[in-house]
Amino acid sequence: MPERKATIVVTGVSGNLGTRLLPHLHDYRVIGLDMHPPPPGTHDLHLFESIDLGDEASCARLVQLIREYDVSAIVHLAFVIDPLRTGVLDKNRMWDINVAGTARVMEAISEVNRHGGRVARFIFPSSVSAYGPETPEFVKEDHPLGAHTLPYAVHKQESDEVAQFRARKMGPCTTFILRPHIFVGASMQNYLVGALRGTPTGKGKMGAWAREKNKRLPMLLPAGSAYLEKKFQFVHVDDMARLITFILDSPQTGPELQILNVAGRGEALTMSRCAEIANANLLRLPGRWACSQALKLFWALGISGVPPEALPYIVGSYTMDTTRLRFFLGNSYKQVIRYTIEEALADSFVPQLSSETLEPTLTGSPT
């Protein structure tokens, strides 16, 4: 008889990272959890279940699923990134899904493993944004977290801290906290990529009109050469999917907690180079205050979906040291992280998908 496939759970399976990950998982029975099912034909899921991790009762349901299907790993991608796109506008509700939801998934693993369960891996994509919008160059994984202003980033930090704390309470389970830099690729839509594209993603009438007329918004940037020299790293969403698959496939066991910074290969890019690759229309304004006011106006008019709170992360500079990732992957490094930072960013401006299909529901991370 053929050996039965191991069963894994993927939360947030219908988001961008989830749908990019699924084609890599044919060696597994996949139970997908999300508020809405993934697009047809994405993957032959063993089971899909609509579940709301913001609901306290979801923990008990997770326990049932893990036990019933003898789950061996959980990839936790469910996270509200963009309130406008997901329709989760209440910040308390957003916190319940993002932070409390992460704790519920880990509590479910703990409960099962306490009673003989065999969940051996928990994979959680945190974010570079958890470090904050301004860091020294190339911070390592032990650098203090310092997110602020942007709710998504603050929630990533809080969830990261939850995962670190609970990792030691989950029995024979290794927790992988991945801190990817900004996700890019043709299928991605996030605040920085949207700003570089000039995508009018606002939900108001003016935003709809701008999309209908194929208008492109300027990218707002404070005046001064220093802002053009701010450095950014990126990671292609498909490389992130390959990394998660590598972790799932790996037979190796390690410490109960592993934290990995994740970025593409090669050198960080200056904002000037990013704008050149994107052919962005830069609008230089006299200082951050002026940029903030312009963002508030675009937001209030429903033209732009970039909230004013995202400005520090658009004009800041935060780069990571990925030595630990390269060591972890060893000889597989270039097979997993196939894109350089520049190649990954350039792929974001290949016209493959419409703005309506860029980000289906809840995803792992926009950063």
Secondary structure, 3 states (H helix, E strand, C coil): CCCCCEEEEEECCCCHHHHHHHHHCCCEEEEEEECCCCCCCCCCCCEEEECCCCCCCHHHHHHHHHHHHCEEEEEECCCCCCHHHHCCCCHHHHHHHHHHHHHHHHHHHHHHHHCCCCCCEEEEECCHHHHCCECCCCECCCCCCCCCCCHHHHHHHHHHHHHHHHHHHCCCCEEEEEEECEEECCCCCCHHHHHHHCCCCCCCHHHHHHHHCCCCCCEEEECCHHHHCCEECEEEHHHHHHHHHHHHHCCCCCCCEEEEEECCECCCEEHHHHHHHHCCCEEEECCHHHHHHHHHHHHHCCCCCCCHHHHHHHHCECCECCHHHHHHHHHHHHHHCCCEHHHHHHHCCCCCCCHHHCCCCCCCCCC
